[in-house]
Amino acid sequence: SQALQLQEGNKHCLVARSVCYLKLGDTENSLKDAEASLQNDKTFSKGLYQKAETLFTMGDFEFALVYYHRGHKLRPELQKFRLGIQKSQEAIDNSVGSPSSVKLENKGDLCFLSRQAESKKVKQKLQVKAPKKDQKRQSKVGPIRDEKTERQLLGELYADKAYLEKLLKDEDLIKSSTKQGMTVEDLILGGINYLDTRTDFWQQQKPIYARVRDRKLMQQRWIPERKRKPSEVARYILKSMEDIDMLLTSGCPEESCKKAEHVLKTIQGWSDDEVPNKNELIGNLYSCIGNAQIEMRQMGAALQSHKMDLGIARENDLPDAISRALDNIGRVYARIGKFRQAIDTWEEKIPLAKTSLEKTWLFHEIGRCYLELDEATEAQEYGEKSLQSAEEEGDIEWQLNASVLVAQAQVKLEDFQSAVMNFEKALEKAKLIHNDAAQQAIISALDDANKGFIEELRAEQRVERME
């Protein structure tokens, strides 16, 4: 919040605060910040994902699905959007049944809108202000629910709710106040109301009738070895992929790799009927293993894992997976200094790049490899392509990176005047995004380029005098 006071409307900061609100259970403010991050940039992938996550938590599964799909269309290489689509579809099926189990009398069915209106009404924040004396306490803690249903939905939390309701009967206790001035009664009611809203959410995500339906379906057929239900498989896959990603991003690549290898072994033991898109999932797991191995600096193993991903993707004609695998293979080659192989791999990926931002970093990385190989002309060409894509995307940070690459290539080509101009452009971009480290590095490089430019001018003057 303090950062936003200094730089109002910063979309990255708004998303970060939205995440915090969501973890606190404040979905209203979380949604406001997520929407604000998209106000000036409707294609901001982090904002789209955060809005989808908030809507999902609120129980607006259909709307969440829309934003997961939008994000996936813009950034198909990001696993989190695919997982979001999967969990939203599962939640919708659990709430209203799968498409095959639902028969609509009218093709123009508008029940969806009614469900959304009812869902929003249920999820509105309940006030915890002290009620009038003539109101019954029951009205303050929400509607009466069937005890058996509530116990099933709340699970272990049911005992907590029962304890809070018992505390409400202590007249002396509820009249006392905290140091902050809030009455104990308000605190207790707030806790009960929170549990009620969670009950409503879980009722929508997995209603009791859906649980009973699933149980009856299992009882109707005799299966010697229990067959895994699609919902169970989906939940296992979703949870496992989230764990693998979380472990890697939190700096635990070894645990991430072990988890991915365990899930891979499990999935390979299941039948194709049990796991939809099994080959695609296996390729994805090899990709996760490869990324963890990169972080563990096991480059040989990482290269093999990503090549496995590429082979599966090609066998099953999966363009997005092919693009992902080529990206990762190029990254490994660049890390181990095989720049020519990295270039060949990344150039193969160029036709598969879908967005300007993806092309920006792809052109930049190819240009960096050419620079490492002292092929400055090609490095400059790819740097200029990266800069053009970055300008189309409106990404200042990538404009900075591309300008530096172009300038470095021009220094190698001894085109010092052009290098100075591009370093100066890069310096302006670094000041715009307040990147002090980049500013210092560019100033140093600019000084060297100026010296080269001056020396070049002096050499030209000496030649003119001799003539």
Sequence and secondary structure as in RCSB ss.txt:
>XXXX:A:sequence
SQALQLQEGNKHCLVARSVCYLKLGDTENSLKDAEASLQNDKTFSKGLYQKAETLFTMGDFEFALVYYHRGHKLR
PELQKFRLGIQKSQEAIDNSVGSPSSVKLENKGDLCFLSRQAESKKVKQKLQVKAPKKDQKRQSKVGPIRDEKTE
RQLLGELYADKAYLEKLLKDEDLIKSSTKQGMTVEDLILGGINYLDTRTDFWQQQKPIYARVRDRKLMQQRWIPE
RKRKPSEVARYILKSMEDIDMLLTSGCPEESCKKAEHVLKTIQGWSDDEVPNKNELIGNLYSCIGNAQIEMRQMG
AALQSHKMDLGIARENDLPDAISRALDNIGRVYARIGKFRQAIDTWEEKIPLAKTSLEKTWLFHEIGRCYLELDE
ATEAQEYGEKSLQSAEEEGDIEWQLNASVLVAQAQVKLEDFQSAVMNFEKALEKAKLIHNDAAQQAIISALDDAN
KGFIEELRAEQRVERME
>XXXX:A:secstr
 HHHHHSTT HHHHHHHHHHHHHTT HHHHHHHHHHHTSS TT HHHHHHHHHHHHHHT HHHHHHHHHHHHHH 
TT HHHHHHHHHHHHHHHHHH  GGG   SSTT  HHHHHHHHHHHHHS    S   TTS HHHHS     HHHH
HHHHTTHHHHHHHHHHHTT HHHHH B TTS BHHHHHHHHHHHHHHHHHHHHHHS HHHHHHHHHHHHHS  SS
    HHHHHHHHHHHHHHHHHHHHTT HHHHHHHHHHHHHHHHTS TTTSTTHHHHHHHHHHHHHHHHHHTT HH
HHHHHHHHHHHHHHHTT HHHHHHHHHHHHHHHHHTT HHHHHHHHHHHGGG  SHHHHHHHHHHHHHHHHHTT 
HHHHHHHHHHHHHHHHHHT HHHHHHHHHHHHHHHHHTT HHHHHHHHHHHHHHHHHTT HHHHHHHHHHHHHHH
HHHHHHHHHHHHHHHH 
